[in-house]
Amino acid sequence: MSSVDLRKLVSFLDKELALSEFPGDESINGLQVEGSSRVHRIGVAVDACDHVFREAAEKQIDFLLVHHGLIWGGIKALTGIMKTRVKTLLDAGISLYACHLPLDWHPVHGNNSRILKLLKIRQTGEFGEYHGRRIGYWGRTGREMSLKEFSSLVDRTLQTETLVRDFGRPVRNVGVVSGGGWSAIYEAAQYDIDTFLTGEPSHSAYSLAEEMKVNLVFAGHYATETVGVRAVGQMLGARYRLMTEFIDHPTGL
Ligand SMILES: [Zn+2]
C-alpha cells in the first residue's frame, strides 16, 4: 500500500496552497493537529467537527484536510467540545490540516475559481476583498441567462437549493465569493456585476443589492465550500497515488 511521509505532505501543501500569502487569516492554516508520521489515506471535509472526525476514524483516514479548522487565533483551552474533538483525532492518529482563506482564493484549487469553472463561466478577474485580499473572482457567462435558469444551474452544479433575490437584470457578469462573503457586494458596481453568488444569506446585503440592482444568489455556506477541499483531495490522490475521500456532512446552511 502506498503512503507518504507526513512532513513531506505538509510542506508540499503549505507551498502549493500558498499559505504564506495570507498571514492575516484568523485561521491557523497548515497542520493543526499532528497524527501518524506516515499517511496512507487522505480525507477532505468542509468543517472540523466530531462527526467528521469519527467518520474519518472509521474510514481509517490518517490525514484530514478541512476548510474550517479547529484553531482560530490560538489555542485557548482543551476542554469540553474541544477536548472531545482533539481526543478523537489523537486516538485515531489523524492529522488535521486547515486551509481557510487561501482555499477560497486559490486560482486553481480554490472554492471561487472552481465554482466559476463548474458553472462554465470564464474567469475574468479577482473580486471581493476580505481582510485586505481579494479572495473571489468574477467572470462572464457564455450567453445571457435568466436568473431562474442561472439559479437552477447553480442548484444542479453545487447540489444545493439557492435562495434568490431578483433585482431585474439578466445574468451575464457574475461575481463569486464563497461562504460568508456577502460584503463583496460593495465592489459589484466596479466590475459591472449583475449577479452576485455567495454562500450564506445576509439580511444586510438586501438593500444594497436592491439599490445597486444586483441579483443575489445565496447558494449556502457549506455548498459553496465543498468544491475547494474536493479539488485538493483529487490533486493529492493523483500525486501520491493514495485513497482520498470526501467526508460529506452538510449543514444545509
Ligand atoms: Zn467558510
Residues whose N, C-alpha, C, O or C-beta is under 5 A from the ligand:
A	BS01	ZN	G179 G180
